[in-house]
């Protein structure tokens, strides 16, 4: 929103009158014209009162010293009224006086509405007062806002305790009343497209009740209303699961692939694509097309797509110059091809001429009924058919993660983590310019795809906020979405007269929408893959009750601190578990959570403790720290000059087998008890061949490189589980 699009600012009195019709609670007040009427109004309301100068052109009264507080007598009201009227300037237009009850409160909130360029009307809730913009402790949600979403907005505030708990002798805020206000503001945003922004600052907490004592409504002109209606009418129609599966079937499950623009040069995209399809064992038929029909990789090519047998290919991988692609698509459609991945550049990213070429490409694909991804993309992977139509490998192991990215190189980054950890991928796609199919389209498809358990995405921008909302809601209602957002540092605040507008940075709005719809926003690529790997390999926890099991005390202490930082409940160790562990180890063990056996464990202790803790009904999750220690000593024995004599071979073998037992015990306990059991050790990086971390990978689980990383990943699991519930 820019200041130029706002045609009118309603006076405080008119703003309150409008919002009161939607159920927003305000302090008692009267709008009067002079000092005599102000005194009469104050006597009717009851002293003390507040007196303000009011007018359509007066936005922030505090900055202009147009508010008088705590007036306890008629003479004070009269003097204040005359003083304020004298402060009016011609630019204010017609002015009046507002006389209102003086609300006593120790807590101030801010609520508001801003119309975001991508996401439309968004509601704000935060900690208010004159320093609201400095603290910026706010949460946003896209309208409409459900009651559950409004409750999550409250929980997401850093200072949520000011609302949810008693404060300085005052009770907790009436959260239902506050939720009513949030929901009502969302309704205003949807029903009144002429409203650009709303500012309720402060909302005072009187006892437990939230009461708005100031209001500012900014309006758009009629031209904006028409533009908004036209934009809403371009929303793409929602497809059924069956329609989505059929639309993207030829992209991810092609019977045959045409590689157009094959090259004999190993440095060209056309060569790399054909090589990777053959190298990684694509199960369907391949039809390489090269104008001179020269052999490539020891096999013949075709000179034109017209030579491809009818109906034997579903997908064309396009590596040809952009000027040739319209004719190519028509030739492919004639052969029954229904999907195209376009690597060719020189389209929307290349200026006005490229934009026109891209429009023509999309129009042609739409006309021919071709599902197109790109242009300017790097490739697509589907492990179900061993398809690596990707110009930048690696090719990952098969699994349950789906990847979609607005950057091709980020797809490769995620795939590298898959190869390094053994946690597999179902599908991956680089979206390029997203000319026909955007990230939103792929999210909707992955929601329907039965071979996908979790979606991992990289996003730089959203062109259609309503489509993003629909796609994300559809997905997260069924499966988790882990997202990395690029371009955060470049976001700025919108120009706006209201506090709400100044607080509505792109990053804050997007963060709020992610929280609203259960999107898990990771800070780094590595963290994002780690969270996705958790969802692909671990069950969802039933709650936050966590036990940390460590073979060394320091690790457990750090893990306990990390749990406190992310809100996991490190529960007191149940008495029956203490009694059972007492039977197995010397009395020096910690007898608390974190569990530290203090070196007193025997052959079976660690596996038994993992099983006992996971099975206890008061435990929702278990983090096991220190796997690999015995294997590390075994490695020292095996690589030293004294091996295999002196009993070293026997003890090394024992240590290595024990590590494999611990990894297996974690998986078995997790699957049997239906709770996440996480394993963590820095050896996954320092020595991944150590039988501890290697054993975790062999069990199909992710091994976390530190206690802190394991705790953050568990917090992501808990967050999504609570969203689903």
Secondary structure, DSSP 8 states (H G I E B T S, - for coil): --GGGEEEE--HHHHHHHHHTTT--B--EEEESSHHHHHHHHHHH-SSEEEEEE-TT---TGGGT-EEEEE-SHHHHHHHHHHHHHT--GGG-S-EEEEEE----S-EEEEEEEEETTTEEEEEEEE-STTHHHH--EEEEESS--HHHHHHHHHHSTTTHHHHS-BTTB----HHHHHHHHHHHHHHHHH-TTEEEEEEEEEEEETTEEEE---EEEEE-HHHHHHHHHHHHT------HHHHHHHHHHHHS-SEEEEET--SSTTSHHHHHHHHHHHTT--SEEEEE-TT---BTTB--BSSGGGS-TTS--EEEE-S-GGGHHHHHHHHHHTT--EEEE---SSGGG-HHHHHHHHHHHHHHHHHT-EEEESS--EEEEGGGTEEEESS-----EEEEEEEESSHHHHHHHHHHHHHH---EEEEEE-TT-SSS-HHHHHHHHHH-TT-SEEEEEES--S-HHHHHHHHHHHHTTSEEEEEE--GGG------SSHHHHH--HHHHHHHHHHHTT-EE-SSHHHHHHHHHHHHHS---SSSEEEEEESSHHHHHHHHHHHHHHT-EE----HHHHHHHHTTS-TTS--SSSEE-TT---TTHHHHHHHHHHH-TT-SEEEEE-TTHHHHHHHHHHTSTTTTTTTHHHHHHHHHHHHHHHHHHHHHHHHHHTSEEEEE-THHHH-TTSHHHHHHHHTT--EESSHHHHHHHHHHHHHHHHHH-
